[in-house]
Amino acid sequence: MGRLAAIALAGAVVFLAARASAQAPAPQASTQGPATESVPVLIERMAKDDFNGLDASRKLTQIGEAAVPALIGATESNVPRVRYWSVAALSGIGSERGIPAVMKLLDDGEPLVRAVAVWHLGRWFDRPEVRDAAMRKLRDESAFVKGWALKLIQEKKYRAAAGQVSALLKDAEPGVRYDALHALAVIEGPGALDTLSRVLRDDESPIVREGAVRCCTVIEPPTARTAEILIAALEDKDQTVREAAVKLLRKGFGQEPGEPAGKGQAPGIRFEPAAEPVERDRAVKQWRNWYEANKNSLRWNEEKRRFDMAEAASRGRL
């Protein structure tokens, strides 16, 4: 199995493990094995494959507190699959008795087990010792584990971690920098705009620069200043970054193809990401002129999910 395929598979497993404890399914929702399977049988079935692991984890979650002692023991299994599906079940049950066992797996030899453990510590994220343990995984040797720690921070909107997350913008792995940028956009909102702008200007990876562009869409509350970042991205040296930027500009500030131009929108600007530099520069200038003329009057339209002009504003000239 190639490296990228292995990463994708591992990510899918963590996702399934995350979903497994989201809620206990009704008994009829389970399709593998009888509903009367004992705890030891279910734990043994976890070792077979991830389909069995998912089903057994859900059933153990249904059993609840009575399964906790055996699940704690299963976190020490020599089979990684049993360890991470046991974590999912403990998280689903929510018993505080399971916290030490899950925290211990943050130092497991398998990155996949560590990733599942850090994500499921979110079940008890209100406890300071749990938060501190999860934040330590931002310094894990595995980019995959760092990514799931960042997803946890994002999920919990844990702003106290902003400094540690910002430090990861210098990580050697572009994927980690991308995930860190996304987490900052979620937890800091408009406060992350300066960071997005700086990354777009300075990061050497087109993947991360494109990430800066796409992170504009997760800023809450939406702000018209994102147009500055998107317009700047039209000048990026990489075509994929330019393509992402113009798509979001047209969607958020211009108009969709075939849609009549609205007041304050920028209908006449034709930016082609693959065009010659002189043509692109001309379109960028038009976008900048339009934005400068209209930036103080742009308002977010929640229904249309885009920016429109305020009623009292006059339309800016290009």
C-alpha positions in Angstrom: 0.0 0.0 0.0 1.4 3.4 -1.0 1.9 6.2 1.6 -1.0 8.4 0.4 -3.3 5.4 0.4 -2.3 4.4 3.9 -2.8 8.0 5.1 -6.3 8.1 3.5 -7.2 4.7 5.1 -6.0 5.8 8.5 -8.0 9.0 8.2 -11.1 7.0 7.3 -10.6 4.8 10.4 -10.3 7.7 12.7 -13.4 9.2 11.2 -15.3 6.0 11.6 -14.1 5.8 15.2 -15.2 9.3 15.8 -18.7 8.6 14.4 -19.0 5.4 16.3 -19.4 7.1 19.7 -21.5 10.0 18.4 -24.6 8.3 19.6 -25.6 4.8 20.5 -27.6 3.2 17.7 -30.9 1.5 18.1 -30.6 -2.3 18.5 -32.1 -2.9 15.1 -29.5 -0.7 13.4 -26.8 -3.3 14.0 -26.5 -5.9 11.3 -23.5 -8.1 12.4 -24.1 -10.8 15.0 -26.9 -11.1 17.5 -27.7 -8.3 19.9 -27.0 -10.6 22.8 -23.3 -10.9 22.2 -21.3 -10.7 25.4 -18.7 -8.1 26.2 -15.7 -10.5 25.7 -17.1 -11.7 22.4 -17.6 -8.2 21.1 -14.1 -7.2 22.2 -12.7 -10.2 20.4 -14.6 -9.3 17.3 -12.9 -5.9 17.2 -9.7 -7.6 16.1 -11.2 -9.0 12.9 -11.4 -5.9 10.8 -12.7 -2.3 11.0 -16.2 -3.2 9.9 -16.5 -5.6 12.9 -14.7 -3.1 15.0 -17.2 -0.4 14.3 -20.2 -2.6 14.9 -18.7 -4.1 18.1 -17.8 -0.6 19.4 -21.4 0.6 18.9 -22.8 -2.4 20.7 -20.4 -2.0 23.6 -21.5 1.7 23.8 -25.1 0.4 24.1 -24.1 -1.9 26.9 -22.7 1.1 28.8 -21.0 1.1 32.2 -21.0 -2.7 32.5 -18.6 -2.9 29.6 -16.1 -0.3 30.9 -13.8 -2.5 33.0 -13.3 -4.9 30.0 -12.8 -2.0 27.6 -10.2 -0.5 29.9 -8.4 -3.8 29.8 -8.8 -4.0 26.0 -6.9 -0.7 25.6 -3.8 -2.8 26.5 -4.4 -5.4 23.8 -1.5 -6.2 21.5 -3.8 -5.6 18.5 -3.9 -1.9 17.6 -7.4 -2.2 16.1 -8.7 -3.5 19.5 -7.1 -0.6 21.2 -8.6 2.2 19.1 -12.1 0.7 18.9 -12.0 0.3 22.7 -11.2 4.0 22.9 -14.2 4.8 20.7 -16.5 2.7 22.9 -15.2 4.3 26.1 -15.8 7.7 24.6 -19.3 6.7 23.6 -20.1 5.5 27.1 -18.5 8.6 28.6 -17.4 7.1 31.9 -14.7 9.1 33.6 -13.2 5.7 34.6 -12.0 5.4 31.1 -10.0 8.7 31.0 -6.6 7.3 32.3 -6.7 4.5 29.8 -7.4 6.8 26.9 -4.8 9.3 28.0 -2.2 6.5 28.3 -2.7 5.7 24.6 -1.5 9.2 23.6 1.9 7.6 23.9 1.0 4.4 22.0 3.6 3.2 19.4 1.0 3.4 16.6 0.1 6.8 15.2 -3.4 5.6 14.3 -4.1 4.7 17.9 -2.7 8.0 19.2 -4.9 9.9 16.7 -8.0 8.1 17.8 -7.1 8.7 21.4 -6.5 12.4 21.0 -9.7 12.9 19.1 -11.9 11.0 21.6 -10.4 12.9 24.6 -12.8 15.6 23.3 -15.5 13.7 25.2 -14.0 15.0 28.5 -12.5 18.2 27.2 -13.9 20.2 30.1 -11.3 18.7 32.3 -8.0 20.7 32.4 -5.8 17.6 32.6 -7.5 16.2 29.5 -7.1 19.5 27.5 -3.4 19.7 28.5 -2.8 16.1 27.4 -4.5 16.6 24.1 -2.5 19.8 23.4 0.7 17.9 23.9 -0.1 16.0 20.8 0.4 19.2 18.8 4.1 18.3 19.2 3.7 14.7 18.2 6.3 13.3 15.9 3.5 12.2 13.5 1.9 14.8 11.2 -1.2 12.6 11.1 -1.6 12.8 14.9 -0.9 16.5 14.9 -3.7 16.9 12.3 -6.2 15.2 14.5 -5.2 17.2 17.5 -5.8 20.3 15.4 -9.2 18.9 14.4 -10.1 18.5 18.0 -9.1 22.2 18.8 -11.2 23.3 15.8 -14.2 21.2 16.9 -14.1 22.6 20.4 -13.2 26.1 19.2 -10.5 26.2 21.9 -9.1 29.7 21.5 -6.6 29.2 24.4 -4.6 27.0 22.0 -4.2 29.7 19.4 -0.5 30.3 20.2 0.4 26.6 20.0 -1.5 26.3 16.7 0.2 29.4 15.3 3.6 27.8 16.0 2.6 24.9 13.6 2.5 27.4 10.7 6.3 26.8 10.6 6.0 23.0 10.6 8.0 21.2 8.0 4.9 19.3 6.7 2.6 21.4 4.4 -0.4 19.3 5.5 0.2 20.3 9.1 0.5 24.0 8.2 -2.8 23.7 6.2 -4.6 22.1 9.2 -3.2 24.7 11.6 -4.4 27.5 9.3 -7.8 26.1 9.1 -8.0 25.7 12.9 -7.0 29.3 13.4 -9.6 30.5 10.9 -12.3 28.7 12.9 -11.2 29.6 16.4 -10.1 33.2 15.8 -12.7 34.2 13.1 -11.9 37.6 11.6 -8.9 37.8 13.9 -7.2 35.3 11.6 -7.3 37.4 8.5 -3.8 38.9 9.0 -2.4 35.4 9.4 -4.1 34.2 6.2 -2.7 37.2 4.3 0.8 36.5 5.6 0.7 32.8 4.8 -0.6 33.6 1.3 2.4 35.9 0.8 5.1 33.9 2.5 4.5 30.2 2.5 6.4 28.2 -0.1 3.8 25.5 -0.6 1.0 26.1 -3.1 -1.1 23.6 -1.1 -0.9 25.9 2.0 -1.4 29.1 0.0 -4.5 27.6 -1.6 -5.5 26.7 2.0 -5.3 30.3 3.0 -7.7 31.1 0.2 -10.2 28.4 1.1 -10.0 29.3 4.8 -11.7 32.6 3.9 -14.9 30.6 3.7 -14.9 29.5 7.3 -14.4 32.9 8.9 -17.3 33.6 11.2 -18.8 36.1 11.1 -18.1 36.7 7.4 -16.3 39.9 6.6 -15.9 41.8 3.3 -12.2 42.1 4.1 -11.8 38.6 2.8 -12.0 40.1 -0.6 -8.5 41.7 0.0 -7.0 38.2 0.5 -8.8 36.7 -2.5 -7.8 39.6 -4.8 -4.2 39.2 -3.6 -4.3 35.5 -4.4 -5.2 36.3 -8.0 -1.5 37.3 -8.3 -0.2 34.1 -6.9 2.5 32.3 -9.0 0.6 29.0 -8.9 -2.5 28.6 -11.2 -4.4 26.4 -8.8 -4.2 29.1 -6.1 -5.5 31.7 -8.7 -8.3 29.4 -9.7 -9.5 28.9 -6.1 -9.4 32.7 -5.5 -11.4 33.7 -8.6 -14.0 31.1 -7.9 -14.6 32.3 -4.4 -14.5 36.0 -5.5 -17.2 35.3 -8.1 -19.3 33.3 -5.6 -18.9 35.7 -2.7 -18.7 39.1 -4.3 -19.5 38.8 -8.0 -22.3 36.7 -9.5 -22.7 33.1 -10.5 -22.7 32.3 -14.3 -26.1 33.1 -15.8 -27.3 35.2 -12.8 -28.2 38.8 -13.4 -25.7 41.2 -11.8 -26.9 42.6 -8.5 -26.3 46.1 -7.1 -22.7 46.5 -6.1 -21.5 43.3 -7.7 -18.7 43.1 -10.1 -20.1 41.7 -13.3 -17.7 42.9 -15.9 -14.5 41.5 -14.6 -13.1 38.6 -16.5 -10.2 37.0 -14.8 -8.7 33.9 -16.4 -6.2 32.1 -14.1 -4.3 30.7 -17.1 -4.1 34.0 -19.1 -0.9 35.9 -19.7 0.3 38.0 -16.8 -0.6 41.3 -18.5 -4.2 40.2 -18.9 -4.4 39.0 -15.3 -2.9 42.2 -14.0 -5.6 44.2 -15.8 -8.4 42.1 -14.2 -6.7 42.4 -10.7 -6.7 46.1 -11.1 -10.4 46.1 -11.9 -11.2 44.0 -8.9 -9.1 46.3 -6.6 -10.8 49.4 -8.0 -14.2 47.8 -7.5 -13.4 46.7 -3.9 -12.0 50.1 -2.9 -15.1 51.8 -4.2 -17.5 49.5 -2.4 -15.8 47.9 0.6 -17.6 50.1 3.2 -21.0 49.2 1.8 -20.8 45.5 1.4 -23.0 43.5 3.7 -23.3 39.7 4.2 -26.5 38.2 2.8 -27.1 35.1 4.9 -29.9 33.8 2.7 -27.8 34.1 -0.5 -24.5 33.3 1.3 -22.7 36.2 -0.4 -21.9 39.9 0.0 -24.4 42.4 -1.3 -24.4 46.2 -1.3 -26.3 48.0 1.5 -29.5 49.6 0.2 -28.2 53.1 0.7 -24.9 52.6 -1.0 -24.2 53.7 -4.5 -22.6 51.3 -6.9 -18.8 51.7 -7.3 -17.3 52.2 -10.7 -14.6 50.0 -12.0 
